[in-house]
């Protein structure tokens, strides 16, 4: 009997150790390294924001996602670096139309907001919050990496069958303890507020940056690079001398986002001569009004 107990105990230990091995060695799974290779493919000055999701170009990354994603509560997640990536939000916004992303899921920190695919043959990635309309996204302190598809929006009319691919965001609220991002008036910034990463173009109530159809870039912004571009129906945008770099586009609706000499944007750019504002206006063939005339 004593020997049977010893053998049984050894079997339990082997099973437990095997389980620990699988859990702790997820970084050695085929395709994992390809899956996380996107963590520094964002902006030159904020490399972890607006990244190009690895699943858009890597078959191994897609394979990793298909074989290793799991659902926990309202989220589909995958292991990502020392935490998890939120690939899909399966729930509904709360009564305030807010989606509050948890700090941890399945006992791991949420470090990335990304997207998902339906099959290994899909080379287009759908954002994690696609299908939600007019929502406020609440970002916890743990989030660092944000994929371009996570907040993919469209200012045009979206056919109902494609609604699931886009998210309509009213604004952001970032946990004050987040070391990478900040928020103000619903807009998303770098931690020190010098880089404007996402412009709040939907909710203008109590937003001091807006006045009717006009938007004024806050004076503390040095790099203006909202990933959601400039709203096509905006009348005027004022960009002061503090802005040294502009890295964004003007959404011209059906005429696209690329600069086109045959398409003059409706929005008027107001700024000072010889600044980034004037240069950007010329690059986009937009009307420019000098504030120092």
Secondary structure by P-SEA (a helix, b strand, c coil): caaaaaaaaaaaaaaaaaaaaaaaacccccccccccccccccccccccccccccccccaaaaaaaaacccccccccccccccbbbbcccccccccccbbbbbcccccccccccccccccccccccccccccccbbbbbbcccccccccccccccccccccccccccccccccccccccccccccccccccccccccccccccccccccccccccccccccccbbbcccccccccccccccccccbbbbbbbcccccccccccccccbbbbbbcccaaaaaaaaaccbbbbccc
